[in-house]
Amino acid sequence: MFTLKDKLTFININQDYLKYLNKYCPEVYYKPISYNNKPYLGILMNKDGQEYVIPISSAKKKHESWNNIDSDRFLIYEKYDRMPEDTNAVCKIMSDGTIEHLLSIIDLKKMIPIKDGLYTRVNLVHDSADSEEIRNYKNLMNKEYVFCLKILNLIIQKASKLYDKQMSTRKIIKFCCDFRLLEDKCRSYKVQ
């Protein structure tokens, strides 16, 4: 079973490391353009001495049809009584008439091994020097953080189940990272 390393933390992962892992396993989230500040949900967990991090991804239109909780993912959302004014907002209309504004996805299938020196913590505290874009981004990340705190034990349980099943059966489900391969590559990666 995974254990929480510390408290729930958002981190930025070294882009060279992501590129390196993606070369061996294309399921690792990595884009060579406009990806420098991609935050990962830093539920830094430990499994027999190996740290892991679970990525968070922006909500997309395709996620409107997804269940809020599945065996390999969680949707992070906020509830509204009416549609948000933002025409780009990704929303689900629920049977009771409420609106779920999807903020992001916790994608357990894409969790990757990590080690010290390959990430930095994201500062979620507002600063007077923050631009409006940074303030808005911190607002979003704070909403995600609060949501994740509420379901943290469930996230860890599902991540452990997914990991243990892959490691015991050696079967990699569709769109899932190869944890065994990535652990080997993580161990051999030289931190600069």
C-alpha positions as CSV (number, residue, x, y, z in Angstrom):
1,M,0.0,0.0,0.0
2,F,1.2,3.5,-0.8
3,T,1.8,5.8,2.1
4,L,1.7,9.6,2.0
5,K,5.2,11.0,2.2
6,D,4.2,14.3,3.7
7,K,1.1,16.4,3.1
8,L,-0.7,16.9,-0.2
9,T,1.6,19.0,-2.3
10,F,1.5,20.3,-5.9
11,I,4.8,20.1,-7.7
12,N,6.5,20.9,-11.0
13,I,8.5,18.1,-12.4
14,N,11.8,18.6,-14.3
15,Q,10.9,18.6,-18.0
16,D,14.1,16.7,-19.0
17,Y,13.0,13.9,-16.7
18,L,9.5,13.8,-18.2
19,K,11.0,13.8,-21.7
20,Y,13.3,11.0,-20.7
21,L,10.5,8.8,-19.2
22,N,8.2,9.5,-22.2
23,K,10.9,8.2,-24.5
24,Y,10.5,4.8,-22.9
25,C,6.8,4.9,-22.1
26,P,4.7,7.2,-24.3
27,E,1.9,7.2,-21.7
28,V,3.9,9.6,-19.5
29,Y,2.5,13.1,-19.8
30,Y,4.9,15.2,-21.8
31,K,4.5,17.8,-24.5
32,P,7.6,19.5,-25.9
33,I,5.8,22.8,-26.4
34,S,4.1,25.0,-23.8
35,Y,4.6,22.5,-21.0
36,N,7.3,24.1,-18.9
37,N,5.0,24.9,-16.0
38,K,2.7,21.9,-16.1
39,P,1.9,21.2,-12.4
40,Y,1.5,17.6,-11.3
41,L,-0.7,16.8,-8.3
42,G,2.0,16.0,-5.9
43,I,0.6,13.3,-3.8
44,L,4.1,12.2,-3.0
45,M,3.7,8.6,-2.0
46,N,6.1,6.0,-1.0
47,K,6.0,2.3,-1.9
48,D,8.8,0.3,-0.6
49,G,11.2,3.2,-0.8
50,Q,10.1,4.4,-4.2
51,E,8.3,7.8,-4.5
52,Y,5.4,8.3,-6.9
53,V,3.5,11.3,-8.1
54,I,0.0,11.4,-9.6
55,P,-0.5,13.9,-12.4
56,I,-3.4,16.3,-12.7
57,S,-4.7,17.2,-16.1
58,S,-7.0,20.0,-17.4
59,A,-10.6,19.1,-18.0
60,K,-11.6,18.6,-21.6
61,K,-15.0,18.3,-23.4
62,K,-14.6,14.5,-23.6
63,H,-14.6,14.3,-19.7
64,E,-18.2,15.5,-19.6
65,S,-19.4,12.0,-20.2
66,W,-17.1,10.4,-17.6
67,N,-18.1,9.2,-14.2
68,N,-16.8,11.4,-11.3
69,I,-15.0,8.4,-9.8
70,D,-13.6,5.4,-11.6
71,S,-11.0,2.8,-10.9
72,D,-8.2,4.8,-12.5
73,R,-9.3,8.4,-12.3
74,F,-11.2,11.1,-10.4
75,L,-12.9,14.2,-11.8
76,I,-12.3,17.4,-9.8
77,Y,-15.3,19.7,-10.0
78,E,-17.3,22.4,-8.3
79,K,-21.1,22.7,-8.2
80,Y,-23.2,25.5,-9.6
81,D,-26.9,26.3,-9.7
82,R,-26.5,27.6,-13.3
83,M,-24.0,27.4,-16.1
84,P,-20.8,29.5,-15.7
85,E,-20.5,32.5,-17.9
86,D,-17.2,31.2,-19.4
87,T,-18.2,29.6,-22.7
88,N,-15.1,27.4,-22.6
89,A,-16.1,25.8,-19.2
90,V,-16.4,22.0,-19.2
91,C,-19.7,21.2,-17.4
92,K,-22.0,18.3,-16.7
93,I,-25.7,18.9,-16.1
94,M,-26.8,16.5,-13.3
95,S,-30.2,14.8,-12.9
96,D,-31.1,17.2,-10.0
97,G,-30.5,20.2,-12.3
98,T,-27.2,21.3,-10.7
99,I,-24.2,21.9,-12.8
100,E,-20.8,20.3,-12.2
101,H,-18.0,22.5,-13.6
102,L,-15.1,20.2,-14.3
103,L,-11.8,21.7,-13.2
104,S,-9.4,18.8,-13.8
105,I,-8.7,15.1,-13.8
106,I,-6.6,13.1,-11.4
107,D,-5.2,10.4,-13.7
108,L,-4.0,7.4,-11.7
109,K,-3.0,5.5,-14.8
110,K,-0.3,8.2,-15.5
111,M,1.4,8.2,-12.1
112,I,5.1,8.0,-12.4
113,P,8.1,7.3,-10.1
114,I,10.0,10.3,-8.9
115,K,13.0,11.1,-6.7
116,D,14.5,14.1,-4.9
117,G,16.0,16.7,-7.1
118,L,13.5,16.2,-9.9
119,Y,10.7,18.4,-8.7
120,T,10.0,21.7,-7.0
121,R,7.0,22.5,-4.8
122,V,4.4,24.9,-6.2
123,N,3.6,27.9,-4.1
124,L,-0.2,28.2,-3.7
125,V,-0.1,31.3,-1.5
126,H,-1.1,34.5,-3.2
127,D,1.5,37.2,-3.5
128,S,1.1,40.9,-4.3
129,A,3.6,40.5,-7.1
130,D,1.4,37.8,-8.9
131,S,0.0,38.7,-12.2
132,E,-3.7,38.3,-12.8
133,E,-3.0,35.1,-14.7
134,I,-0.9,33.7,-11.9
135,R,-3.6,34.7,-9.3
136,N,-6.3,32.9,-11.4
137,Y,-4.1,29.9,-11.7
138,K,-3.4,29.8,-8.0
139,N,-7.2,30.1,-7.4
140,L,-7.8,27.0,-9.6
141,M,-5.0,25.0,-7.9
142,N,-6.4,25.9,-4.4
143,K,-9.8,24.6,-5.4
144,E,-8.2,21.4,-6.7
145,Y,-6.2,21.1,-3.5
146,V,-9.2,21.4,-1.2
147,F,-11.2,18.9,-3.4
148,C,-8.3,16.4,-3.2
149,L,-8.0,16.7,0.6
150,K,-11.6,15.5,0.9
151,I,-10.9,12.3,-1.1
152,L,-7.2,11.8,-0.3
153,N,-7.6,8.4,1.3
154,L,-9.6,7.1,-1.6
155,I,-7.0,8.4,-4.1
156,I,-4.2,6.5,-2.2
157,Q,-6.3,3.3,-2.0
158,K,-7.1,3.3,-5.7
159,A,-3.6,4.2,-6.7
160,S,-2.3,1.3,-4.5
161,K,-4.8,-1.1,-6.0
162,L,-3.9,-0.1,-9.6
163,Y,-0.2,-0.4,-8.9
164,D,-0.4,-3.7,-7.0
165,K,-2.5,-5.3,-9.7
166,Q,-0.1,-4.3,-12.5
167,M,3.0,-5.4,-10.5
168,S,1.5,-8.8,-9.6
169,T,-0.1,-9.7,-13.0
170,R,2.5,-7.9,-15.2
171,K,-0.4,-6.7,-17.3
172,I,-0.5,-3.1,-18.3
173,I,-4.1,-1.8,-18.9
174,K,-4.8,0.4,-21.9
175,F,-3.4,4.0,-21.5
176,C,-1.5,3.1,-18.3
177,C,2.1,3.8,-17.6
178,D,4.4,0.8,-17.2
179,F,5.3,1.2,-13.6
180,R,8.0,-1.5,-13.5
181,L,9.8,-0.1,-16.5
182,L,9.6,3.5,-15.2
183,E,10.9,2.5,-11.8
184,D,14.0,1.0,-13.5
185,K,14.4,4.2,-15.6
186,C,13.9,6.4,-12.6
187,R,16.7,4.6,-10.7
188,S,19.1,5.0,-13.6
189,Y,18.3,8.7,-14.2
190,K,21.1,10.9,-13.1
191,V,19.9,14.0,-11.2
192,Q,21.8,17.1,-12.4
